[in-house]
Amino acid sequence: MQIKLKSKVDAESKLLLQLPQQLANQELVIIITDSSEELGYPADFFEKTSGKWEGDLLVRENLLAI
């Protein structure tokens, strides 16, 4: 059986999951992934690419002014 739940971790790094009653008193394996994998990025994509830009300074346009 596979159950997919989407939940947010609170400011104290706590996550509360309420599972269906049919899973009560069972041993479960819980797998936690971040949403980047759901969007198609490899698990280590951001660790490998964050801060790696070595070209000219990137400037974001003000999209509200367009």
QUIZIFEN-V157047 format. One record per run of one state. SS is the DSSP state (hx for helix, st for strand, lp for the rest). FROM is the first residue (numbers start at 1). LEN is the number of residues. If there is no record, write none. Layout:
BEGIN
ss: [SS/SS]
from: [FROM/FROM]
len: [LEN/LEN]
END
This chain:
BEGIN
ss: [lp/hx/lp/hx/lp/hx/lp/hx/lp]
from: [1/21/24/35/39/45/50/63/66]
len: [20/3/11/4/6/5/13/3/1]
END
